[in-house]
């Protein structure tokens, strides 16, 4: 059984087939450089790890099949790459490297397509080397955080809503859910990161070029199983509010306690009255710190029954509060 850190190391190495230095691995995992060697030795029990010019690399796993595209698929891919080149600002050496690997696999059965993709890769790499590499570095850190499921602290800029001429610098902690493209009002296709702001239900999308710095925190997150990208629910504050939810089951001893949840985004509340006068209430509720605070506000009038993971999380939150006062 591989430990969490070793599994994280494997994910990062497979995300960087060109290899990484031990110092880069240590920064991405969040451990001291001297510890990385032990993780590498442990991973060698499960995968083929080797060092090439001070770069740690991982060999493809045995169940990975070589790429085999038909001529039609190859041509479609070629057209897609040309569209990507003309209509987006995504220029990184990693894209060029990936395209070359695909092109090499086509040489035997689609040599013209292979040569064309090779040329596009050369163009992308040249443009990437001429441009500022800051955005590429930001993207790499965000991808590492996304792969390892860790929260990031970012400093980003945005225009003041009341005064568009003024640019505001803001620090946020974000759980990155998606990395992709969004077309803006200028017709650009910048690379963006979409995720949930920590301790809130707000899901935001940021242009990576607007991010000044990003650091991976030693705190993990999970994308809720029931999350649908950009799912919208009605909210008292904003009908276009975007939230992720959990299927909450509560034991309610006082019906008036349900009033505490009025300001939260939630689905229809389904109630089942029990012989002792209490109620079991089921509804989809926003998965946020506000939900925890509302339950605390109810005191012993409400008890979390399900999901068990949230019940455990809620109990841990209460224990942390009690430990503060015990000191």
N, C-alpha and C positions, 0 to 999 in steps of 0.2 A: 504494500500500500504506500503510495507516494504521499509525502507530506504536502501541506498547502504551499509552502515556499518552493519546494521542488517542482510541483505542478505548475506554479506560477512561472518558474524559470523556463520550463519546457514551452509554455505558451509564448513567452517573450522571444525565445530563440526561434521558434517556428514562424513568428511574425517578422523576424529579421534574418532571412536565409543568408544574407551577405555576411553575417557574423557580428559579434559585439565584443568590445573589450571588457575585461572584468570590472573595470571602474564604471563603465556604462551600465553593466548589469546590476552592480551594487546600487547605483543611483536609482534605477528603475524599480528594483525590488524594495529598496529602503533599508538595506543592511550594510554593514562594514565590508570593505573590499576583501578582507581576509576571510570572511564567512562564505563568500561566493564559491571558493574552491571546494568547500565541503559539500555545498549543494550540487556542484558539478559532478563530484565523485558519486554522490547518491543517484543523480540522474543517469549516470553511465550504466547503472544496473538495469535500466529500462530502455534507454535509447543510445544510439551511437553518437557520442560527442567527441569532437576533435578540435585541435587548435591549429590555426593557419595564419601565420604572420601576426601573432598576438591577438587574433580574433577567435572567439569561441563560436563554433558552428555546430549545428545538429544535422545529421543525415536524414533524408526522407524516410519515413516509417515504411515497413514492408507492405502495408496494405494500401499505400499510395500508388495509384496506377499512373503511368505516363500519360500526358495529354495527347489525345487523339481526336482531332476535329475533322469533319468532312470539308470538302472544298467550299460548300455552301456556307457552312458555319464559319470557316476561315474568312471568306469574303465579307460576311455580315459583321464579324468582329473587326475587320479592317475598316469598314465604313463607320462603325461605332467609334473607333479610335480617332478617326479623322474628325468626326463631329465633336468629340471630346476636346481635341486639340484646338478647334476653331471657336468653341463656344464656352469654354470655362477657363478659369485662372489656375487650374490645378497643374502645377509644374513642379515635380519633385524627382530627384534621382531614383527614388524607389519605383515610381511609375515607369521610368525608362528601363530600369533593370528588369521589372516584371514583363514588360513588352518584349524585351530581347529574348527572355526565356521562352515565351510563347512562340515568337518568330522562329527560334531555332528548332522547335518541334515541328514546324510546318515546312521546313526546307525540302524535305523529301517528296512531298505531294502537292505543295502549293508554293513553289519557289518565288513567283512574282509577288504574291501576297506577303510572303516572308520578308522579301527585300524591302517592300514598301513600309511594313511595320518597323523594320530595323531603322529605316530612314526617319520615321516619325519619332522613334525612341531617341535617335541622335539629336533631333531638333529639340525635343523636350528637355534632354539633359543639358544642351547648350543654353537654353533659356533659363533653366533652373540655376545654372552656375553664374549667369549674368545678373540674376535678380537677387533680392535680399533673401538669405536663407532662414531668416527669423521665423517666417510662417511655417516653413518645413519643420523646423525644430519644435515649434508649438504643436504641430500636427502629430509628430512622433510621440511626444509626451502624452497627448490626449489619447492616442491609440493604445499606448502602453497601459494607461489608466483604464481604458475601456476593456482591454483584453484581461487585465488582472482584477477588474471589478472594484476599483478603488476611487474614492472621492478626490477631487482636485480643488486646489485653491487658485483662483485666477484673478488677475487684474486686467480689466478690459475698459474700453472707452465707448461712450455712446453720446448721442446728441440729447441735449436737454429738451424735453417735450414742450415746455413753455417758451424756451428761447433756443430754437434750432441752431443758431449761430454759435452757441456755447457747447463745448465738448466736456463731458464729465468723466472723470476717472473713478472707477468703482471696483471694490474687492468683493468677490463672491466665492462661495464653496458650492461646487456642482457635482452631481452624480451623472456622468456622461452616458446617455442612453443610445444616441444615434450620431453617426458622423456621415455627412453627405453634402448634397448641393441644394441650394435654395436660390431661385431666380428673384432678384430684387427689382425695384422700380427703375433702375438704370439699365436693365437688361443683362446685368452681369450674372455669372453663375459662381459665386464664391463658395469655397469649402466652408461648411458650417458644422458646429457641434450643438446638438440638442440634448438637454438634460433637465433634471429637476434640481432646483435650488434647495440646498440643505435646510431642514427644519421648516419647509414650506410645501405647499402643493403646487407652486408655480413651476411650469415647464417653459423654459426659454430656449431660443435659438440664437446663437452668436456667430457672427462672421469671424473666422479665425484670424483674419488680418487685423481685427480690432482688439485682439488679445495681446497684451504687452508682456505678460509673464504667466507661467503656469507651473504649479508644483504639486506632485502627487503626495497625498496624505496617507498616513498609515491607518486608514479606516476604510472598511469595505462597504459595499452596497450591493443590492440585487435588484434586477429589473422585475417588477411584479409579474407573475404569470398571467394575471388578468388584464394587464396593461395593453391597450390598443393605441397605437401611435396616433397622437392628436385627437384622441377621443374627447368629445366635448360634453359637459354636463351643465345643467343650469346651476347658477350660483346666485345667492342674494345680492352679491356685489357686482357680478359681471356675467351675463348670459353666455359669453364666449369663453368662460373659464375652462382651462384644461387641467385635468387631474388624473391621478391614478388611484384606484380604489382597492379596498379589501372587503371580502364578504363577512361582515361583522354579525355576531350572534351575542346578544346581551340578555342577562337575567335582570329584569327591572322590578324592583320592590315598591317603587313609588312612580306612578304614571307621569307625574309632573316633571320628573327628572329628564324626560325626553325633550323638554323645552330647551335643554342645554345644547342640543344638537341642531337647533334651528339655523344657526349662522354658518353651519358647515355644509359643504356640497355632499349630498347623499341621494340615494335612490329611494324608491317606495319602501316605507316601513311596514313589514308584515308582522302582525302580533298573534300570539297564541296564549290565551289565558289559562292558568293552572289552577287546580283545586284550592291551593293555599292562598289565592288572591294575587300572586305574582304573575308576571308576564314574561314570555320569551319573545324577544324582538329580533327580527332578521332584516338587514338592509345593507346595501353597498355604501360604504363610507369612505371619504377621502383619507388616504394614507398619509397622515401628517402629524407633526408635533401638536397641532391644534386639537386633533382628535384625542390624544392622550390627556391634554389639559382639560378638555370638556369632561372626560370620564373621571378625572380626579375631582373636578368641581362637584360631581354628583355624590361623592363620598360613598357610603355603604348602600346607597339606593340603587346602584347599578353594579353589576359584576360581569366581566368579560368571560364568555364561555368558549367562543371560537372566533377566529382560528387559533389553534394552540400556540403557534409561533408568535402571534401578536399578544396573547395572554402572557407568555414568557417574557416578551419584550416589555410589557407594561409592568409586570412584577419587578423586573430588573430596574426599571426606571424608578419605581417607588423605593426599592432597596438603596439605590444610589442617593436618593434624597435623605433617607433615614441615616445613612452613614455620615452624611455631612453634619447632622445634628448630634450624632453620637460623639463626634470629635469635640 
